[in-house]
């Protein structure tokens, strides 16, 4: 379960599992897509008896006329069933109960790579209770509203994150364009929320969980038992400035829900591929990706299964960018130096039995955030420092934005009360969450404002402006977030570009004025 909502334990040893923050914000706490070429010698007839659990696979075809058709025939012969074929990027989603399916299909002429997208059998999945964000009572909300300044939405005084990127000043100039849509590739979006309904783009919304688009009405919404993560992210981007609750970074743009997580909260490759392809073909200008692709935190290209997953998501994200989409992603919440020579990953595979493994982050990638072309976002807290949990790394982080932190570490100035990020939750509610999950949508919102200001800008041009307009932020020396006298991370680089903040902290005001 991998939305990038922070775990914030005092010891800073965080997991990537979805977790929420406690009711006392001032406590350091724990909470995170022919010819008759025969299959090789180990090929099985299509009627071969299945002797394993049914798993999902991605099969990536090589470029070339007839390859897709040839491979589809071979898939059937090898005991696989095609769920959907994204021929425009050469990715085929397959189900098979043959434990040798991937090994067999890799031998087929025209196959570039193939691999299982999970280590657990296909559903039924069960829902687990992962807790709830910190909520305010009605009385507390009323007290906050009484402190709202002229022009502010009632709960905006709690949103220290907006002035941190000058979004409050930006809103005096522009709220963004209705012609711009941000796709929230996530756990689902509750479009009935009063702060989201005015800006929701139904035509650009979908359920991609199986790897195949489901456009049934409301299929993009989370159920009552599912994570509120995507709804919170959507509000951070585009909650309407309508006098009701909170305000988004780009409250005049539209937002869509692209649901890619199972009921358990897993983001599998076939769903993520579907999400990027959907965004590419349905008028989405920016995607936000506050998750990593399960079950591997890092996908090692030296492993044939994991290599296939990297290739499939890379093809899909690049396809989206070629269609003009800016893809923004969260860097992760484990305080990893993603530029280190090695990292110990204790959490993979997270859908069966994880175990410690040493990985090289140059060949083992956190996807989609480490893929070429994707904007990688680190998190900052209310004092403008890298959040205690945020991953970092020189040459990896592109930009930074508010994602919150423990109030013990970074306490905001009044009238804000918590160092966490306050925004929309399903069912018309609001609550605090934190993580690089919350930082990424701030950047997605700024990208939407840039696209609003420069409607003909390409994806590459929008990304260049994001970085050029970001506020230079120097490395803290030392970085001792918990004040115990020991450094909690080493920041490398200059004020103009470094491993904690990349090109700097996103600037919403520049986005609407330059």
C-alpha positions in Angstrom: 0.0 0.0 0.0 2.0 2.9 -1.2 0.5 6.3 -1.4 3.3 8.7 -0.4 1.7 10.0 2.8 4.3 10.4 5.4 5.1 8.3 8.3 6.6 10.8 10.8 8.1 8.8 13.8 10.4 10.5 16.1 13.2 8.1 15.2 12.7 9.1 11.5 12.7 5.4 10.5 9.7 5.6 8.2 7.9 3.0 6.1 6.4 3.5 2.7 3.0 2.0 3.8 0.0 4.3 3.8 -0.3 5.7 7.3 -2.0 8.7 8.8 -1.1 11.1 11.4 -2.3 11.2 15.0 -4.9 13.5 16.6 -2.2 15.5 18.4 -0.3 17.5 15.8 2.3 18.6 18.2 3.6 15.1 18.7 6.3 13.4 16.7 4.5 10.5 15.4 4.4 7.3 13.2 2.5 7.7 10.0 2.9 7.1 4.3 -0.4 -0.2 -18.1 1.6 -11.7 -37.2 2.8 -14.7 -38.2 2.9 -18.2 -36.8 6.1 -17.7 -34.8 6.3 -20.6 -32.4 7.1 -20.2 -28.8 10.5 -21.6 -27.7 11.2 -25.1 -26.5 9.5 -24.6 -23.2 6.3 -23.4 -24.8 3.0 -24.8 -23.5 -0.2 -25.4 -25.5 -2.9 -22.9 -24.7 -4.9 -25.6 -23.1 -2.1 -26.6 -20.7 -3.3 -27.1 -17.1 -2.6 -24.2 -14.9 -0.4 -25.2 -12.0 0.0 -21.9 -10.1 -2.0 -18.9 -8.9 -3.3 -16.5 -11.5 -1.0 -13.5 -11.8 -1.0 -10.4 -13.8 1.9 -9.7 -16.3 3.0 -7.0 -18.7 4.5 -8.1 -22.0 6.4 -5.4 -23.9 6.8 -5.9 -27.6 9.6 -4.7 -29.8 8.9 -2.1 -32.5 8.1 -3.6 -35.9 5.2 -4.5 -38.2 3.3 -7.6 -37.1 5.1 -8.0 -33.8 2.1 -7.2 -31.6 -0.1 -9.7 -33.5 2.6 -12.4 -33.4 3.1 -11.9 -29.6 -0.6 -12.0 -28.9 -0.8 -15.5 -30.6 2.2 -16.6 -28.6 0.6 -15.4 -25.4 -2.5 -17.6 -26.0 -0.2 -20.5 -26.8 1.7 -20.0 -23.6 -1.4 -20.1 -21.5 -2.0 -16.4 -21.1 -5.1 -14.3 -21.5 -4.9 -10.8 -22.9 -6.7 -8.2 -20.7 -5.9 -5.2 -22.9 -3.2 -4.4 -25.4 -1.9 -0.8 -25.6 -0.5 -1.2 -29.1 0.5 2.5 -29.4 3.2 1.9 -26.8 3.6 -1.9 -27.3 2.5 -2.9 -23.8 0.1 -5.9 -23.3 -1.5 -6.7 -20.0 -1.9 -10.5 -19.5 -3.3 -12.9 -16.9 -1.9 -16.3 -16.5 -1.9 -19.2 -14.0 1.3 -20.7 -15.5 4.2 -20.0 -13.2 6.6 -20.3 -16.3 4.5 -17.8 -18.4 7.0 -14.9 -18.2 10.0 -17.1 -18.8 8.3 -18.7 -21.8 7.0 -15.6 -23.4 10.4 -13.8 -23.1 11.7 -16.4 -25.7 9.2 -15.3 -28.3 10.5 -13.3 -31.2 9.1 -9.7 -31.0 9.1 -9.6 -27.1 11.4 -7.0 -25.6 10.6 -7.9 -22.0 7.9 -9.5 -19.8 7.3 -9.8 -16.1 4.8 -10.4 -13.4 3.4 -7.2 -11.9 2.9 -8.7 -8.5 4.0 -11.6 -6.3 0.5 -12.1 -4.7 -2.3 -13.9 -6.6 -5.0 -11.8 -8.3 -8.0 -10.7 -6.2 -10.1 -11.3 -4.2 -8.4 -8.5 -2.3 -9.4 -7.6 1.2 -9.6 -4.1 2.7 -7.6 -3.3 5.7 -8.2 -0.4 8.0 -5.2 1.9 7.9 -6.5 4.6 10.2 -7.7 8.1 9.4 -6.3 11.6 9.0 -6.4 14.1 11.8 -9.8 15.8 11.8 -11.1 19.0 13.3 -14.4 19.2 15.1 -17.2 21.4 13.7 -16.5 23.8 16.6 -12.8 24.0 15.7 -13.6 24.6 12.1 -16.0 27.4 13.1 -13.3 29.0 15.2 -10.9 28.8 12.3 -13.4 30.4 9.9 -13.8 33.3 12.4 -10.1 34.1 11.8 -10.3 34.0 8.0 -9.2 37.3 6.4 -11.1 39.0 3.7 -10.9 37.0 0.4 -9.9 33.8 2.2 -12.0 30.6 2.2 -13.2 29.7 5.7 -10.5 27.1 6.5 -7.7 28.7 4.6 -6.1 30.1 7.7 -4.8 26.6 8.4 -3.2 26.4 5.0 0.3 27.7 5.7 1.4 25.8 2.6 -0.3 28.3 0.3 1.8 31.4 1.3 4.9 29.1 1.5 4.7 29.0 -2.3 3.1 32.4 -2.8 -0.1 30.8 -4.0 -2.2 33.3 -1.9 -0.5 36.2 -3.9 -0.9 34.3 -7.1 -4.7 34.0 -6.6 -4.9 37.8 -6.6 -3.7 37.6 -10.2 -5.2 34.4 -11.5 -6.9 31.2 -10.3 -5.8 29.3 -13.4 -7.6 28.4 -16.6 -10.7 26.1 -17.0 -9.0 24.8 -20.1 -6.3 23.1 -18.0 -6.9 19.7 -16.3 -4.8 17.9 -13.8 -5.2 14.2 -13.6 -4.8 12.7 -10.1 -3.4 9.2 -10.6 -4.2 7.8 -7.2 -6.6 6.0 -4.9 -9.7 7.7 -6.4 -11.3 11.1 -6.1 -14.6 12.0 -4.4 -16.0 14.4 -7.0 -19.1 15.0 -4.8 -17.0 17.0 -2.3 -18.3 20.6 -2.4 -14.8 21.9 -2.8 -14.1 19.6 -5.7 -17.4 19.3 -7.6 -17.1 22.7 -9.3 -13.8 21.8 -10.8 -14.2 18.1 -11.6 -13.5 16.9 -15.1 -15.7 13.8 -15.5 -14.7 13.1 -19.1 -11.0 12.8 -18.0 -11.8 10.5 -15.1 -11.6 6.7 -15.1 -11.0 3.6 -13.0 -7.8 1.8 -14.3 -7.4 -0.7 -11.5 -7.5 -3.8 -13.7 -5.3 -2.2 -16.3 -8.3 -1.7 -18.6 -10.3 1.6 -18.4 -13.6 1.5 -16.6 -15.7 4.6 -17.4 -18.8 3.7 -15.4 -20.2 6.7 -13.6 -18.4 7.2 -10.3 -15.9 4.3 -10.9 -13.1 6.8 -10.1 -14.4 7.4 -6.5 -13.0 5.6 -3.5 -15.4 3.5 -1.5 -16.0 4.4 2.1 -13.5 1.7 3.2 -10.7 2.9 0.8 -8.0 5.4 1.3 -8.9 9.1 1.2 -5.5 9.9 -0.2 -6.5 10.8 -3.8 -9.3 13.1 -2.6 -6.8 15.0 -0.3 -4.3 15.3 -3.2 -7.1 16.6 -5.6 -8.0 19.3 -3.1 -4.5 20.5 -2.7 -4.3 21.0 -6.5 -7.7 22.5 -7.3 -10.1 22.9 -4.4 -12.4 25.7 -5.5 -12.2 29.1 -4.1 -15.9 29.2 -3.3 -16.3 30.3 0.2 -16.9 26.8 1.5 -13.8 25.2 2.9 -10.2 25.2 1.7 -8.4 26.5 -1.4 -6.2 24.7 -3.9 -3.0 25.9 -5.4 -4.8 26.3 -8.7 -8.4 26.7 -7.8 -9.5 27.7 -11.3 -8.3 24.7 -13.1 -10.1 21.3 -13.5 -9.1 18.1 -11.8 -9.9 14.5 -12.8 -9.7 11.2 -10.9 -7.7 8.4 -12.4 -8.1 5.6 -9.9 -5.2 3.0 -10.1 -5.1 1.4 -6.6 -6.7 -1.8 -5.5 -9.0 -1.8 -2.4 -5.9 -2.7 -0.4 -4.1 0.4 -1.7 -1.7 -1.3 -4.1 -0.6 0.5 -7.3 0.3 -2.3 -9.7 2.0 -1.7 -13.1 -0.9 -2.5 -15.4 -3.1 0.1 -13.6 -0.3 2.8 -13.7 0.2 2.1 -17.4 -3.5 2.5 -18.0 -3.5 5.7 -16.1 -0.8 7.4 -18.1 -2.2 6.3 -21.4 -5.7 7.5 -20.3 -4.2 10.9 -19.4 -2.4 11.1 -22.7 -5.6 10.5 -24.7 -8.2 12.5 -22.6 -7.0 16.1 -22.5 -5.0 15.9 -19.3 -2.3 18.6 -19.1 -0.6 17.5 -15.8 -0.6 14.3 -13.9 0.1 13.9 -10.2 1.7 10.7 -9.0 1.9 10.4 -5.2 2.8 6.7 -5.0 5.3 4.2 -6.1 4.5 1.2 -8.3 4.0 -2.0 -6.2 5.2 -4.4 -5.2 8.8 -3.3 -5.5 9.9 0.0 -3.9 12.8 -0.1 -6.3 12.6 -2.1 -9.6 16.0 -3.5 -10.5 16.6 -3.6 -14.2 18.9 -6.6 -13.6 15.9 -8.7 -12.7 13.8 -9.7 -15.8 10.4 -9.2 -14.1 11.3 -5.9 -12.6 12.9 -4.7 -15.8 9.7 -5.3 -17.7 7.8 -3.2 -15.1 10.2 -0.3 -15.6 9.9 -0.6 -19.3 6.1 -0.7 -19.3 5.7 2.4 -17.1 8.5 4.2 -18.9 6.7 3.7 -22.2 3.4 4.9 -20.8 4.8 8.0 -19.1 6.9 9.0 -22.1 3.8 8.5 -24.3 1.9 10.9 -22.1 4.7 13.5 -22.2 4.8 13.3 -26.0 1.1 14.1 -25.9 1.9 17.2 -23.9 1.4 15.9 -20.4 3.7 17.1 -17.5 4.1 14.2 -15.1 4.8 15.1 -11.5 5.7 12.5 -8.8 6.5 12.3 -5.1 10.1 11.4 -4.1 9.1 9.1 -1.2 9.1 9.2 2.6 12.0 7.1 3.8 14.8 9.7 4.2 16.7 7.8 1.5 19.5 9.5 -0.3 18.5 8.5 -3.8 22.0 9.4 -5.1 23.8 7.1 -2.7 25.9 4.2 -3.9 23.5 1.7 -2.2 20.3 1.7 -0.3 18.8 -1.0 2.0 15.2 -1.7 0.9 13.4 -3.6 3.7 9.9 -3.3 2.2 9.9 -5.3 -1.1 7.9 -7.2 -2.3 5.2 -5.6 -0.2 2.4 -7.7 -1.3 3.8 -11.0 0.0 6.9 -11.3 2.2 9.4 -8.4 2.1 13.0 -8.8 3.1 16.1 -6.6 3.3 18.0 -6.2 0.0 20.8 -3.9 -0.9 20.0 -2.0 -4.1 21.9 0.4 -6.4 19.5 3.3 -7.1 21.2 3.9 -10.4 19.9 0.6 -11.7 17.1 -0.1 -9.3 14.4 2.6 -9.9 11.6 4.0 -7.8 8.9 4.3 -10.5 7.4 6.5 -11.7 9.4 9.2 -9.8 12.8 8.2 -11.0 11.8 7.8 -14.7 13.2 10.1 -17.3 11.1 13.2 -17.9 9.1 12.9 -14.6 9.4 15.8 -12.2 10.6 14.5 -8.9 9.4 16.4 -5.9 10.9 16.5 -2.4 8.9 17.8 0.6 9.4 20.8 2.9 7.9 21.7 6.2 6.5 24.9 7.7 9.9 26.3 8.3 11.0 25.7 4.7 13.4 22.9 5.6 13.4 19.5 4.0 10.8 17.4 5.8 12.2 14.9 8.2 10.9 12.0 6.1 11.5 13.2 2.6 13.8 11.3 0.2 16.5 13.5 -1.4 19.5 13.2 -3.7 21.6 15.4 -5.9 20.7 14.8 -9.5 17.4 13.1 -8.6 15.3 15.8 -6.9 14.0 18.4 -9.4 12.0 20.7 -7.1 10.6 21.0 -3.7 7.2 22.1 -2.2 5.3 21.9 1.1 4.4 18.4 2.2 4.3 19.0 5.9 6.3 17.7 8.8 5.8 17.0 12.5 4.8 20.2 14.3 7.6 19.4 16.8 10.2 19.8 14.0 8.6 22.6 12.0 5.8 24.6 13.6 4.0 27.1 11.4 3.3 30.7 12.2 -0.2 31.5 13.5 -3.0 31.4 12.6 -2.0 27.9 11.3 -1.8 25.4 14.0 -0.3 22.2 12.6 2.8 21.5 10.5 0.8 19.0 8.5 -1.2 19.8 5.3 -5.0 20.5 5.7 -7.3 19.7 2.8 -10.3 17.7 1.4 -11.4 14.2 2.4 -14.2 12.1 1.0 -17.7 12.8 2.2 -17.4 16.5 2.3 -14.8 16.4 5.1 -11.4 17.9 5.7 -8.3 16.7 7.5 -4.5 16.8 8.0 -2.1 14.6 6.1 1.6 14.8 5.3 4.2 13.3 3.0 5.9 13.8 -0.3 2.4 12.8 -1.4 1.3 16.3 -0.3 4.4 18.0 -1.8 3.9 16.6 -5.3 0.4 18.1 -5.8 1.6 21.5 -4.9 4.0 21.3 -7.8 1.3 19.8 -10.0 -0.8 22.8 -9.1 2.0 25.3 -10.0 2.5 23.4 -13.3 -1.2 23.9 -14.0 -0.9 27.6 -13.3 2.1 27.8 -15.7 0.1 26.0 -18.4 -2.8 28.4 -17.8 -0.4 31.4 -18.3 1.3 29.8 -21.3 -1.4 27.6 -22.9 0.7 26.7 -25.9 3.8 25.6 -23.9 5.0 22.1 -24.5 5.5 19.7 -21.5 9.2 20.4 -21.7 8.7 24.1 -21.7 6.4 23.9 -18.6 9.0 21.8 -16.8 11.7 24.3 -17.7 9.6 27.1 -16.3 8.9 25.2 -13.1 12.6 24.9 -12.4 13.5 28.4 -13.6 10.9 30.1 -11.5 11.6 28.0 -8.4 13.0 30.0 -5.5 16.7 29.0 -4.8 17.0 27.4 -1.4 20.5 26.7 0.0 21.5 23.6 1.8 21.0 23.7 5.6 24.4 23.2 7.3 24.0 21.2 9.3 20.6 19.5 8.7 19.7 18.5 12.2 15.9 18.4 12.1 15.4 16.9 15.5 18.0 19.0 17.3 19.9 16.1 18.8 23.3 17.4 17.6 23.7 14.9 14.8 23.1 15.5 11.1 19.9 13.8 9.8 21.0 14.0 6.1 23.8 15.5 4.0 22.7 18.1 1.4 25.0 18.4 -1.6 25.1 21.2 -4.2 24.6 24.9 -4.5 21.7 27.2 -3.6 20.7 27.1 -7.3 20.5 23.3 -7.4 21.0 20.8 -4.6 20.0 17.4 -3.4 17.4 18.6 -0.9 15.4 21.1 -2.9 16.5 20.5 -6.5 16.1 23.8 -8.4 14.3 25.3 -5.3 10.9 25.7 -3.9 8.0 26.0 -6.3 6.7 29.6 -6.9 3.0 30.0 -7.8 3.2 33.8 -8.1 5.9 33.6 -10.8 3.7 30.9 -12.5 1.0 33.5 -13.2 3.1 36.6 -13.7 6.0 35.4 -15.9 
